[in-house]
Amino acid sequence: MAKLEIVPKPPDLWGQLRAAAADAAREEPRLASQLNAVVLAHDNFAGALSFQIARKLGDAELGAMTVREVALSAFEADPGIVVAAEADLKAVQERDPAIRSLLQPFMYFKGFQALQAWRVAHWLWTQDRDTLAFHFQSRISELFQLDIHPAARIGSGVFLDHGTGIVIGETAVVGDEVSMLHAVTLGGTGAERGDRHPKIGRGVLLGAGAKVLGNITVGDYAKVASGSVVLKPVPAGCTVAGVPARLVNCPTDATPARTMDHTLADIAYDFVI
């Protein structure tokens, strides 16, 4: 009878993060105290995440302990926030070839950190705690150079690569599994009020410096080339490029946000709504 081979189960995300922190603490003793405080001293991912948000956003007006209490309250009231954060961290792991372990985005990548702090701000907004939500938004902007309105809606498994200069307006919607690079703007087209910002579908890739303006839809698994200005709806599964943006190819890569493929077809076609 053949011997049954038992394949060990790979560590879960929290186990991977702890192992990476322990390795880093041994390799760089000068950071051991920080790594212990942020990661190793906690029993679970939520505890470490709340500590990380607190040590970043805490200031003279709203101390770190208070920020952490707010974050933990948000996690307890809506466990989906932590689930989304875990999916965001996995997205960085899958899509960013520069990282060596989960420790890098958790400790040092401002795109990931800003998004998790925003998730707490958004929870505050849903609880009609607008003033504190705006305080979080302001601190996120000051620290990370991203400006995301707390009323915006963002899915899970989202990757903000580099993050600098990203602006997401009040009525914007970002679907699951989206990847966007630095200097992306999801904005309006004027001073009108109401529903005025873009709706970004699932699995969309938004290249560096892309501007999507107005209450328009970018369909699922579409791709917006770097530096493009999009003023019309983008069909699902298509690529647009240019100023103003035009269709480049349709269909495009099946999962552009996962592959992070920024290449374009050679022939551009007139933009068809």
SVG drawing of the C-alpha trace seen along z (x, -y; Angstrom):
<svg xmlns="http://www.w3.org/2000/svg" viewBox="-28 -75 49 77">
<polyline fill="none" stroke="black" stroke-width="0.4" points="0.0,0.0 1.4,-3.4 2.4,-5.7 0.1,-8.7 2.2,-11.8 1.0,-14.6 1.7,-18.1 1.9,-20.7 -0.6,-23.5 1.0,-26.8 0.7,-29.5 -2.3,-31.8 -1.8,-35.5 -1.4,-36.4 1.1,-33.5 3.1,-34.7 3.1,-38.3 4.3,-37.2 7.0,-34.9 8.3,-37.8 8.3,-40.1 10.2,-37.6 12.8,-37.1 13.2,-40.8 13.7,-41.4 16.5,-38.9 18.1,-40.3 17.8,-44.0 17.9,-44.1 17.6,-47.9 14.1,-47.5 13.2,-44.6 11.4,-46.7 9.2,-48.4 8.4,-45.0 7.5,-43.5 5.2,-46.5 3.5,-46.6 3.2,-42.9 4.6,-40.3 2.9,-41.6 -0.6,-41.0 -2.7,-37.9 -4.4,-38.5 -4.3,-40.6 -7.0,-43.0 -5.0,-43.8 -1.8,-44.5 -3.7,-46.5 -5.4,-48.7 -2.0,-49.4 -0.5,-50.3 -3.3,-52.7 -3.1,-54.3 0.7,-54.8 0.5,-56.5 -2.6,-58.7 -2.3,-59.6 -1.3,-63.2 -1.5,-65.9 -5.2,-66.5 -6.2,-62.8 -3.8,-60.5 -2.7,-57.1 -4.7,-55.3 -7.9,-57.0 -7.3,-56.3 -6.8,-52.6 -10.0,-52.5 -11.9,-53.9 -10.3,-51.4 -11.1,-48.4 -14.7,-49.6 -15.0,-49.7 -13.5,-46.2 -15.9,-44.8 -18.9,-46.5 -18.0,-45.5 -15.7,-42.4 -15.8,-42.9 -13.4,-45.7 -10.7,-43.3 -11.6,-40.8 -11.2,-43.5 -7.9,-44.6 -6.6,-41.0 -7.7,-40.8 -5.9,-44.1 -2.7,-42.7 -3.0,-39.6 -3.5,-41.8 -0.2,-43.5 1.5,-40.2 0.1,-38.9 0.6,-42.0 3.7,-43.8 6.9,-42.1 9.0,-44.4 7.9,-43.0 9.9,-40.3 7.2,-39.5 3.9,-40.7 5.9,-42.8 6.8,-45.4 3.3,-46.6 2.0,-46.2 4.8,-48.3 6.0,-50.6 3.7,-50.9 1.6,-54.1 -0.9,-52.9 -1.9,-50.0 -1.8,-51.9 -3.8,-54.8 -6.5,-52.5 -6.9,-50.7 -7.1,-54.0 -9.7,-55.1 -11.8,-52.0 -12.1,-53.2 -13.0,-56.7 -15.7,-55.2 -17.1,-53.3 -17.3,-56.5 -19.1,-58.1 -21.7,-55.4 -22.3,-56.0 -23.0,-59.7 -19.7,-60.7 -18.8,-63.0 -16.4,-65.3 -14.2,-62.4 -14.3,-60.9 -13.1,-64.2 -10.3,-64.3 -9.2,-60.8 -9.3,-62.0 -7.2,-65.0 -4.6,-63.0 -4.5,-60.4 -3.9,-63.2 -1.2,-64.8 0.7,-61.6 0.3,-59.7 -0.4,-62.3 -3.7,-60.6 -7.1,-62.2 -10.0,-59.8 -13.4,-61.1 -14.8,-59.1 -18.2,-58.7 -16.6,-57.0 -17.2,-53.3 -14.2,-50.9 -14.3,-47.2 -11.8,-44.6 -8.7,-43.2 -7.7,-46.7 -4.1,-47.6 -3.0,-51.3 0.5,-51.0 2.8,-53.8 -0.3,-55.8 1.1,-59.3 -1.4,-61.8 -4.4,-59.5 -7.7,-61.4 -11.1,-59.7 -14.2,-61.8 -17.2,-61.7 -19.6,-59.7 -17.0,-57.5 -17.3,-53.8 -14.4,-51.4 -15.1,-47.7 -13.3,-44.6 -9.9,-43.6 -9.0,-47.1 -5.4,-48.2 -4.6,-51.9 -1.2,-53.6 0.0,-57.0 -1.7,-60.2 -5.0,-58.6 -8.0,-61.0 -11.6,-59.8 -13.2,-63.3 -16.0,-65.4 -16.4,-67.8 -17.6,-70.9 -19.2,-72.4 -22.4,-70.4 -23.6,-68.5 -25.1,-65.0 -23.8,-61.8 -20.9,-63.2 -18.0,-60.8 -16.9,-57.7 -18.0,-54.2 -15.1,-51.8 -15.9,-48.1 -14.4,-45.0 -10.8,-44.1 -10.1,-47.4 -6.5,-48.7 -6.0,-52.4 -2.5,-53.5 -0.4,-56.2 -1.8,-59.6 -5.1,-58.5 -8.0,-60.9 -11.5,-59.6 -14.0,-62.5 -17.7,-62.6 -20.5,-60.2 -19.4,-57.6 -18.8,-53.9 -15.5,-52.1 -16.7,-48.5 -15.4,-45.4 -11.9,-44.3 -11.3,-47.4 -7.9,-49.2 -7.1,-52.9 -3.7,-53.7 -1.3,-56.0 -1.9,-59.7 -5.3,-59.3 -8.2,-61.6 -11.5,-59.6 -14.7,-61.6 -17.0,-58.9 -18.0,-55.5 -15.6,-52.6 -17.0,-49.3 -16.2,-46.2 -13.1,-44.4 -11.7,-47.2 -8.6,-49.5 -8.7,-53.2 -5.8,-55.6 -5.1,-59.2 -6.3,-62.8 -9.2,-62.6 -9.3,-58.8 -10.1,-56.6 -10.6,-52.8 -7.3,-51.1 -8.3,-47.5 -11.4,-45.5 -11.3,-43.0 -8.2,-43.5 -6.3,-41.4 -8.9,-39.2 -7.6,-40.3 -5.6,-43.5 -5.6,-44.5 -4.0,-41.1 -1.4,-41.0 -0.6,-44.8 -0.1,-44.7 0.2,-48.3 1.1,-47.6 -1.2,-48.8 -2.2,-47.7 -0.6,-49.4 -3.8,-50.7 -6.3,-53.1 -9.9,-53.4 -12.4,-56.2 -14.0,-56.1 -17.5,-54.6 -20.0,-54.9"/>
</svg>
